Amino acid sequence: MALSPSTPPPSGDTSPQASGDPSSNAALLYSRISGEAALTQALFRQALQDPSGTLSRIVEIGAALGLPVSVDEVRAHIASLDDLDTKQWLLKARGGL
């Protein structure tokens, strides 16, 4: 599935939006973004130049996908992850996220 800001969640989606849990929205959004290589690369390139702009872009993508999150929720979710790829990504992005 190609992920773009205008892509709605799949029908029958059981996303956390229904529960209103923003931390679950951040986890689901992270999963959807990380599953789309082109989007992940674009966000990485943006993070190298404009880390706070990248956070704003992630929040915009979440809103477009029906997964509303705040910048703080995105930061908290990323900080909670314990996987080497994410940690490397953050180091390369100069810790801006």
C-alpha positions as CSV (number, residue, x, y, z in Angstrom):
1,M,0.0,0.0,0.0
2,A,1.4,3.3,-1.0
3,L,1.3,5.8,1.9
4,S,0.6,9.4,1.2
5,P,-1.0,12.1,3.3
6,S,-4.2,11.6,1.3
7,T,-4.3,7.8,1.8
8,P,-7.2,7.0,4.1
9,P,-6.9,4.1,6.5
10,P,-7.9,0.8,5.0
11,S,-11.6,-0.1,5.4
12,G,-12.3,-2.2,8.4
13,D,-9.2,-0.6,10.0
14,T,-9.1,-1.3,13.7
15,S,-6.7,1.5,14.4
16,P,-6.4,3.0,17.9
17,Q,-8.3,6.1,16.6
18,A,-11.5,4.4,17.7
19,S,-10.2,4.1,21.2
20,G,-8.9,7.7,21.1
21,D,-5.5,6.6,22.6
22,P,-2.9,9.0,21.1
23,S,0.1,6.9,22.2
24,S,-1.4,4.0,20.2
25,N,-1.9,6.4,17.3
26,A,1.8,7.2,17.5
27,A,2.8,3.5,17.4
28,L,0.5,2.8,14.5
29,L,1.7,5.9,12.6
30,Y,5.3,4.9,13.2
31,S,4.5,1.4,11.8
32,R,2.8,2.8,8.7
33,I,5.6,5.3,8.0
34,S,8.4,2.8,8.6
35,G,6.6,0.4,6.2
36,E,6.9,2.9,3.3
37,A,10.6,3.1,2.3
38,A,10.3,6.2,0.1
39,L,8.5,8.2,2.8
40,T,10.9,7.1,5.5
41,Q,13.8,8.2,3.3
42,A,12.2,11.6,2.6
43,L,11.6,12.2,6.3
44,F,15.2,11.2,7.0
45,R,16.5,13.7,4.5
46,Q,14.3,16.4,5.9
47,A,15.4,15.6,9.4
48,L,19.0,16.2,8.5
49,Q,18.1,19.7,7.5
50,D,15.1,20.6,9.6
51,P,14.4,18.2,12.5
52,S,11.5,20.2,13.9
53,G,9.9,20.5,10.4
54,T,10.1,16.7,10.2
55,L,8.1,16.4,13.4
56,S,5.5,18.8,12.1
57,R,5.4,16.7,8.8
58,I,4.9,13.5,10.8
59,V,2.0,15.1,12.7
60,E,0.5,16.2,9.4
61,I,0.8,12.7,8.0
62,G,-0.9,11.3,11.1
63,A,-3.8,13.8,10.7
64,A,-4.2,12.9,7.1
65,L,-4.3,9.2,7.9
66,G,-6.8,9.6,10.7
67,L,-4.1,9.0,13.4
68,P,-3.9,12.3,15.2
69,V,-0.7,12.7,17.3
70,S,1.2,15.6,18.8
71,V,4.9,16.4,18.5
72,D,5.4,15.3,22.1
73,E,3.6,12.0,21.5
74,V,5.8,11.3,18.4
75,R,8.9,12.1,20.5
76,A,7.8,9.9,23.3
77,H,7.0,7.0,21.1
78,I,10.4,7.2,19.3
79,A,12.2,7.5,22.6
80,S,10.4,4.3,23.8
81,L,11.6,2.2,20.9
82,D,14.4,-0.2,21.5
83,D,15.6,-1.2,18.1
84,L,19.0,-0.5,16.6
85,D,17.7,0.8,13.2
86,T,15.6,3.5,14.9
87,K,18.5,4.5,17.1
88,Q,20.8,4.8,14.1
89,W,18.2,6.8,12.3
90,L,18.0,9.2,15.2
91,L,21.7,9.6,15.5
92,K,22.0,10.3,11.8
93,A,19.3,12.9,12.1
94,R,21.4,14.6,14.8
95,G,19.0,13.7,17.6
96,G,16.5,16.3,16.4
97,L,13.6,14.0,16.9
